[in-house]
Amino acid sequence: MNSQKTTTAVSGRSTMATTNSTATRPEGVSWVLENFGLIWLDANIDESKGNYKQSIQDLRDVVATITTYTDVDQCVDYLTDIEDEKVLLIVSGALGQQIIPEIQACPQLDSIYVFCDNQLIYEQWARKIPKVKGVYTQIEPICKALQIDCEHLDRSMIPISFGGIDPLFMYTQLLKEALLEIEDDDTKSIKELVDYCRLQDAASEKTLEMIEREYRGHTPIWWYT
């Protein structure tokens, strides 16, 4: 599969182009983390299959940016061009053995998840590579591992200042105070927000339905954290 399709949604704007990757970037949900992206490399990716679409949807609930590749060289070029973002990689067992020796030293590559049909074949090889978090045969365990690793990585990227109050901490506190003072429980406002996010493809349909259904059951600060 040589051709790929890229769908990118950044800051609420969606664009589409024909390239060698598929990328999706929702915005506006606090637990969909945006300091890093996910690359999925597999020669057998088939965008027409329902299980592929569902896998992308499941991953999209965890990571803000997903880029898929079927070609090793194009994937390496993309990865090595990244400068200001940490990257997580899902790779098939066969392509993993080919690409990982070449990219494992890349500082921007944080974690690797081997996705294959036969766990036993690749487990012994994968244990020797520190950045490999595990070998998986289903997408659901990968999503769970990604959620944990993303949260740890996100916290580790928050700067800490020992010489005074860190600006990020100060702005966070101010934002929390502002959110705590919000008393507007306007049903119309919530509906407008959800409709806008849906129009801009800013989050998954499951997330938007949850916001619409459960928003009033939690405080603003709960949604922020």
PLY file of the C-alpha trace (Angstrom):
ply
format ascii 1.0
element vertex 225
property float x
property float y
property float z
element edge 224
property int vertex1
property int vertex2
end_header
0.00 0.00 0.00
1.93 2.97 -1.31
-0.62 5.77 -1.13
-1.77 7.20 2.16
-4.28 9.80 3.22
-3.65 12.50 5.78
-6.47 14.03 7.79
-5.30 16.68 10.23
-7.38 18.73 12.65
-5.31 21.41 14.37
-6.81 24.09 16.61
-10.26 23.20 15.39
-9.44 23.39 11.66
-9.55 20.28 9.47
-7.62 19.76 6.26
-7.13 16.76 3.99
-4.33 15.92 1.57
-3.03 12.83 -0.21
0.35 11.87 1.26
1.98 8.85 2.82
0.46 9.11 6.26
-2.81 9.40 8.08
-2.97 11.89 10.93
-5.81 12.98 13.16
-5.61 15.64 15.82
-8.59 16.44 18.05
-8.53 19.34 20.47
-10.49 20.47 23.46
-10.53 17.41 25.75
-8.13 17.59 28.65
-7.21 13.89 28.78
-6.35 13.74 25.07
-2.73 14.75 25.43
-1.07 17.07 22.94
2.60 17.30 23.87
3.43 14.30 21.72
2.17 12.20 18.83
1.67 8.58 17.90
3.11 6.88 14.81
1.67 3.57 13.61
3.88 1.66 11.16
2.52 -1.49 9.53
2.81 -2.67 5.93
-0.66 -4.25 6.13
-2.64 -1.18 7.18
-5.89 -1.12 5.18
-7.95 2.03 5.60
-11.03 0.37 4.08
-11.36 -2.18 6.89
-13.70 -1.52 9.77
-11.30 -2.85 12.40
-8.66 -0.34 11.28
-11.13 2.54 11.59
-12.17 1.36 15.04
-8.55 1.03 16.12
-7.86 4.61 15.02
-10.92 5.79 16.94
-9.79 3.97 20.10
-6.27 5.40 19.83
-7.65 8.85 19.15
-9.33 8.85 22.56
-5.86 8.69 24.11
-3.39 10.53 21.86
-3.99 13.82 20.06
-1.99 13.08 16.91
-1.94 9.76 15.02
0.18 9.30 11.90
0.18 5.99 10.03
2.81 4.66 7.66
3.21 1.56 5.54
6.69 2.45 4.29
9.73 2.20 6.60
11.85 4.86 4.88
9.07 7.44 4.92
8.41 6.71 8.58
12.09 7.17 9.46
12.23 10.46 7.53
9.16 11.75 9.36
10.44 10.70 12.77
13.90 12.18 12.34
12.44 15.51 11.18
10.51 15.96 14.43
12.19 18.39 16.84
9.76 19.70 19.46
7.54 16.70 20.12
7.87 13.37 21.86
6.79 10.38 19.79
5.24 7.00 20.64
5.50 4.24 18.03
3.23 1.29 17.30
4.98 -1.06 14.87
4.36 -4.51 13.44
6.74 -7.25 14.52
8.33 -7.69 11.10
8.87 -3.98 10.44
9.89 -3.47 14.06
12.88 -5.76 13.63
13.80 -3.74 10.56
13.32 -0.19 11.83
14.00 -0.23 15.58
17.79 -0.71 15.37
17.88 2.39 13.18
15.66 4.66 15.29
15.92 3.49 18.90
18.55 6.13 19.71
16.37 9.01 18.46
15.81 11.33 21.46
12.32 12.25 20.29
11.21 8.59 20.34
9.96 7.80 23.83
8.17 4.44 23.68
7.58 1.55 21.27
4.65 -0.89 21.21
4.99 -4.00 19.03
1.64 -4.98 17.48
1.66 -8.45 15.89
-0.29 -11.68 15.40
2.11 -13.93 17.32
3.34 -12.62 20.66
5.76 -15.47 21.32
7.77 -14.86 18.15
8.76 -11.31 19.08
8.78 -11.22 22.90
12.33 -12.46 23.38
13.70 -10.01 20.81
11.64 -7.12 22.23
12.92 -7.64 25.79
16.38 -6.54 24.69
15.17 -3.09 23.60
14.61 -0.66 26.50
12.11 1.55 24.66
9.81 -1.36 23.80
7.00 -1.32 26.37
5.46 -4.61 25.31
4.31 -6.98 22.57
0.56 -6.98 21.88
-1.91 -8.85 19.69
-4.92 -6.59 20.37
-5.36 -2.81 20.16
-7.19 -2.47 23.51
-4.16 -3.34 25.71
-2.07 -0.94 23.63
-4.57 1.84 24.34
-4.38 1.12 28.08
-0.58 1.11 28.02
-0.58 4.34 26.00
-2.90 6.01 28.50
-0.55 5.22 31.39
2.62 6.13 29.52
1.11 9.33 28.11
0.11 10.54 31.55
3.58 9.84 32.94
5.23 11.50 29.97
2.94 14.51 30.14
3.76 15.07 33.81
7.48 14.69 33.18
7.34 17.45 30.56
5.98 20.07 32.98
8.87 22.43 33.89
9.66 22.98 37.56
11.29 26.16 38.82
13.20 26.05 42.11
14.05 29.76 42.05
10.48 30.97 42.49
6.95 30.31 41.31
6.99 28.59 37.94
4.98 30.57 35.34
3.11 27.46 34.19
2.05 26.73 37.78
0.96 30.34 38.27
-1.14 30.38 35.09
-2.65 27.03 36.01
-3.71 28.32 39.42
-5.24 31.45 37.89
-7.16 29.35 35.38
-8.43 27.05 38.14
-9.66 30.05 40.14
-11.46 31.41 37.10
-13.10 28.04 36.43
-14.23 27.75 40.04
-16.05 31.07 39.73
-18.03 29.96 36.68
-21.67 29.48 37.66
-23.26 29.42 34.22
-25.14 26.14 33.78
-26.78 27.20 30.55
-27.99 24.20 28.55
-27.82 26.25 25.38
-24.14 27.09 25.97
-23.21 23.44 26.46
-25.10 22.43 23.32
-23.38 25.17 21.32
-19.99 24.01 22.59
-20.67 20.38 21.67
-22.09 21.33 18.26
-19.03 23.46 17.54
-16.61 20.70 18.59
-18.53 18.19 16.46
-18.45 20.54 13.46
-14.71 21.09 13.84
-13.99 17.40 14.49
-12.37 18.54 17.73
-12.98 15.33 19.70
-14.38 11.84 19.26
-18.15 11.37 19.12
-17.99 9.26 22.29
-16.27 12.10 24.16
-18.75 14.72 22.92
-21.72 12.58 23.93
-20.21 12.14 27.39
-19.71 15.91 27.77
-23.28 16.61 26.67
-24.67 13.93 28.98
-22.50 14.38 32.08
-21.26 17.98 32.07
-23.66 19.16 34.76
-22.70 16.27 37.02
-19.20 17.63 37.63
-17.64 20.93 38.56
-15.71 22.98 35.96
-12.45 22.22 37.75
-13.17 18.48 37.45
-13.37 18.82 33.69
-10.18 20.85 33.66
-8.19 18.22 35.57
0 1
1 2
2 3
3 4
4 5
5 6
6 7
7 8
8 9
9 10
10 11
11 12
12 13
13 14
14 15
15 16
16 17
17 18
18 19
19 20
20 21
21 22
22 23
23 24
24 25
25 26
26 27
27 28
28 29
29 30
30 31
31 32
32 33
33 34
34 35
35 36
36 37
37 38
38 39
39 40
40 41
41 42
42 43
43 44
44 45
45 46
46 47
47 48
48 49
49 50
50 51
51 52
52 53
53 54
54 55
55 56
56 57
57 58
58 59
59 60
60 61
61 62
62 63
63 64
64 65
65 66
66 67
67 68
68 69
69 70
70 71
71 72
72 73
73 74
74 75
75 76
76 77
77 78
78 79
79 80
80 81
81 82
82 83
83 84
84 85
85 86
86 87
87 88
88 89
89 90
90 91
91 92
92 93
93 94
94 95
95 96
96 97
97 98
98 99
99 100
100 101
101 102
102 103
103 104
104 105
105 106
106 107
107 108
108 109
109 110
110 111
111 112
112 113
113 114
114 115
115 116
116 117
117 118
118 119
119 120
120 121
121 122
122 123
123 124
124 125
125 126
126 127
127 128
128 129
129 130
130 131
131 132
132 133
133 134
134 135
135 136
136 137
137 138
138 139
139 140
140 141
141 142
142 143
143 144
144 145
145 146
146 147
147 148
148 149
149 150
150 151
151 152
152 153
153 154
154 155
155 156
156 157
157 158
158 159
159 160
160 161
161 162
162 163
163 164
164 165
165 166
166 167
167 168
168 169
169 170
170 171
171 172
172 173
173 174
174 175
175 176
176 177
177 178
178 179
179 180
180 181
181 182
182 183
183 184
184 185
185 186
186 187
187 188
188 189
189 190
190 191
191 192
192 193
193 194
194 195
195 196
196 197
197 198
198 199
199 200
200 201
201 202
202 203
203 204
204 205
205 206
206 207
207 208
208 209
209 210
210 211
211 212
212 213
213 214
214 215
215 216
216 217
217 218
218 219
219 220
220 221
221 222
222 223
223 224
